[in-house]
Amino acid sequence: MQGTIGGARRDLFAPRGIAKIGMLQQRFHARPGNGMTCPMDFDMRSLLFVPADAPLRLARAALAGVDGLVIDLEDMVSLAHKPEARIAAAAFLAEIAARDHAPRLFVRVNGLETGLIDGDLAAIMPARPQGIVLPKSRSGIDVQHLAAKLAVHEADNDLPDGATAIIPLVTESGAAIFGLSTYARASQRLTALAWSAEELCADIGAEDSRNETGDWSAPFALARHLTLFAAASAGVPAIDTVFGDFGDIDGLRHECQRAQADGFAAKMAIHPGQVATINQVFTPAGETLVRAEAILAAFAAHPDAAYVSIDGRMFDRQQFARAQRMVARAARAN
């Protein structure tokens, strides 16, 4: 080829917490969305959800080759088991973080309106998760509320300022769809946006999220598309929802290929057997990687050019940036 600050409120207005107010105001005023600095470089292709109160499943998941392991304290754990699940999550975080080549470690906490999130954070933040998955997020304001809570826990546990990333699930209610435009500049902790179908299905009263051909029905296709646009507006990657039939690997591969082609950077999983397929599809390879390398080489040869031509096709600086991400992702995967 050529070519409401709920749990944070108590700490903020405690005597020693008052000194933190000015610092927190500086930390969590809106920052620029596109190109903003995130707590981590997003290099994940797969995120596997595992209940926190299932130690054997967690141990197997850690060996599944997944890029991001999400320890779940929300829907996968019953209300009666949440206290012990918090303890188990913290213990697992401390154990797995010390291993070489460990996956990125996230915790899906309970939602802001449940009254459970403060107990979740109090239990897990001393164990230093790399990120929090926020369920039932309605807007960028919810991300800011969580960010304020995290700031207090980071200060209390001598963690670096802003070290804990946030990935909100942004389509779990009808109301959340109308908040998708608000994530840009919400917080520098914002690392990606993820969409989900099951909770939305229940919220709007849909009988199913898919039509007779197995494709997303119109309301869910809309939510999926809007998540892509919202993520682009916020300057962060978009993560595709889970594929529920974990025994259908061909169906999973097809859905991954569509998601990758549409612009999603990663996909969520609910079973370790899905991880290899997801990683394979979301790793640039073959002609796609060859073309990306050719774009980088062409711009390297013409560093001041606004665009280059390869095999009669023009590529601009935005495509150059995308090629950089592809080549970097392939190098990390290998």
Beta strands, then each sheet from edge to edge (+ up, - down):
strand 1: 46-51
strand 2: 68-72
strand 3: 104-108
strand 4: 131-134
strand 5: 165-168
strand 6: 193-194
strand 7: 238-240
strand 8: 266-269
strand 9: 307-310
strand 10: 313-316
sheet 1: 5+ 4+ 3+ 2+ 1+ 8+ 7+ 6+
sheet 2: 9+ 10-
end
